């Protein structure tokens, strides 16, 4: 079973995305910010996919992506955010993000992206 790490400071987003991914057969771990997510990674979690918000307290998504890449070198990392500025997308790419998805996103579309990134 593939594992997805969902990093978002919105409890609503965490719950809806957890439901979406568990319903599709994924194991899900959540974190409320980059600092908490790094705690999971330092504790040994090796997700197959990471989906992170950009604007979060303590450690934002860009800082998290950069730090996560020191521990998780090959798992795809998607930035899921309301920001659409090209400069932010470029910054995320340089930090190690695989892709950028704008909120709000249709759940089925997000699952299709995940399935493309995580082939059987």
Wavefront OBJ file of the C-alpha trace (Angstrom):
o trace
v 0.000 0.000 0.000
v 1.344 3.424 -0.987
v 1.717 6.092 1.711
v 0.857 9.763 1.257
v 2.046 12.477 3.652
v -0.416 15.394 3.672
v 0.935 18.646 5.118
v -1.603 21.431 5.610
v -2.491 23.735 8.500
v -6.197 23.530 7.621
v -7.930 20.736 9.525
v -10.685 20.761 6.897
v -8.159 20.146 4.104
v -6.478 17.401 6.127
v -9.781 15.625 6.752
v -11.077 15.898 3.190
v -7.775 14.814 1.653
v -7.395 11.962 4.156
v -10.866 10.727 3.216
v -10.110 11.069 -0.498
v -6.827 9.147 -0.371
v -7.845 6.444 2.118
v -10.956 5.843 0.013
v -8.668 5.276 -2.970
v -6.592 2.717 -1.071
v -3.674 4.820 0.152
v -2.266 4.912 3.649
v -2.279 8.528 4.903
v -0.216 10.441 7.449
v -1.005 14.100 8.179
v 0.916 17.029 9.634
v -0.247 20.565 10.441
v 2.943 22.287 9.263
v 6.391 21.619 7.872
v 7.935 21.279 11.309
v 5.531 18.483 12.280
v 6.026 16.816 8.890
v 9.805 16.878 9.370
v 9.253 15.168 12.712
v 7.487 12.325 10.895
v 10.283 12.066 8.321
v 13.025 12.174 10.965
v 11.087 9.478 12.822
v 11.444 7.160 9.842
v 8.339 7.789 7.745
v 9.166 7.321 4.064
v 6.087 8.327 2.103
v 5.633 7.476 -1.549
v 4.097 10.923 -2.157
v 4.113 14.200 -0.237
v 1.454 16.860 -0.748
v 2.108 20.152 1.019
v 0.513 23.541 1.382
v 2.838 26.520 0.949
v 1.495 29.042 3.463
v 1.761 27.474 6.929
v 3.025 28.556 10.347
v 6.346 27.478 11.922
v 7.901 26.046 8.736
v 6.248 27.018 5.459
v 5.890 24.695 2.501
v 8.937 25.949 0.625
v 11.152 25.520 3.687
v 9.631 22.080 4.249
v 10.207 20.938 0.663
v 13.863 21.934 0.850
v 14.345 20.210 4.219
v 12.367 17.116 3.166
v 14.599 16.613 0.138
v 17.528 15.958 2.488
v 15.672 12.873 3.801
v 13.330 11.868 0.977
v 15.234 12.110 -2.258
v 12.985 10.382 -4.771
v 9.361 10.652 -3.619
v 7.349 13.193 -5.597
v 6.364 16.340 -3.710
v 3.318 18.312 -4.812
v 2.650 21.859 -3.668
v -1.110 22.270 -3.234
v -1.811 25.957 -2.732
v -3.902 28.997 -3.601
v -0.810 30.822 -4.893
v -0.443 31.020 -8.654
v 2.569 33.324 -9.113
v 5.200 31.920 -11.470
v 8.011 33.134 -9.196
v 6.632 31.015 -6.317
v 6.303 27.996 -8.615
v 9.906 28.441 -9.717
v 11.020 28.763 -6.095
v 9.202 25.548 -5.200
v 10.793 23.750 -8.147
v 14.267 24.885 -7.034
v 13.485 23.658 -3.502
v 12.651 20.209 -4.889
v 8.925 20.189 -5.673
v 7.806 17.860 -8.431
v 4.635 19.766 -9.272
v 2.222 22.540 -8.350
v -1.561 22.169 -8.000
v -3.893 25.104 -7.405
v -6.613 25.050 -4.738
v -9.440 24.453 -4.994
v -8.795 21.207 -6.799
v -11.295 18.529 -7.716
v -10.586 15.390 -5.692
v -10.707 13.124 -8.744
v -8.214 15.351 -10.554
v -5.849 15.218 -7.562
v -6.129 11.425 -7.444
v -5.318 11.231 -11.164
v -2.169 13.284 -10.568
v -1.193 11.020 -7.665
v -1.777 7.903 -9.751
v 0.416 9.283 -12.541
v 3.182 10.009 -10.043
v 2.829 6.639 -8.286
v 2.611 3.919 -10.902
v 1.839 0.410 -9.694
l 1 2 3 4 5 6 7 8 9 10 11 12 13 14 15 16 17 18 19 20 21 22 23 24 25 26 27 28 29 30 31 32 33 34 35 36 37 38 39 40 41 42 43 44 45 46 47 48 49 50 51 52 53 54 55 56 57 58 59 60 61 62 63 64 65 66 67 68 69 70 71 72 73 74 75 76 77 78 79 80 81 82 83 84 85 86 87 88 89 90 91 92 93 94 95 96 97 98 99 100 101 102 103 104 105 106 107 108 109 110 111 112 113 114 115 116 117 118 119 120
